[in-house]
């Protein structure tokens, strides 16, 4: 039997913890399941300037954001450890932490399509009228994926 490939987009929110718990309790004990944690972050611009100019000061402020990205990468490794504790084997657990080139929904859709994931575990928080106009990651992913099981955690 071919391994069941699961994608778990992770964005460090409380609902992501629920999705993680669901994945661990439902699939952790199964041998033929591979799971991939995925996080795409907004890349920081490269700024060339001396420290006395306005751009130089902005570059200093970007240091904080750079540290935040490093911290999130470490936190994603801690999330990986939580999945290992639920029964996933190390060789069946993967992590993708990369700068995004598109919007998050497009990154998820491309990854699912290119890497042939059979299941996506995604969270959904209803509410916020602004999502009606902009469209949520959830809506875009669910409407775009064909022949893929989508588990919704809310």
Secondary structure, DSSP 8 states (H G I E B T S, - for coil): ---EEEEEE--SSHHHHHHHHHHHHHHTT-TTEEEEEEEEE---------TTSHHHHHHHHHHHHHHHHHHHHHHHHHHHHHHHHTT--GGGEEEEEEE-SS-HHHHHHHHHHHHT-SEEEEE-----THHHHH--HHHHHHHH--S-EEEEE-
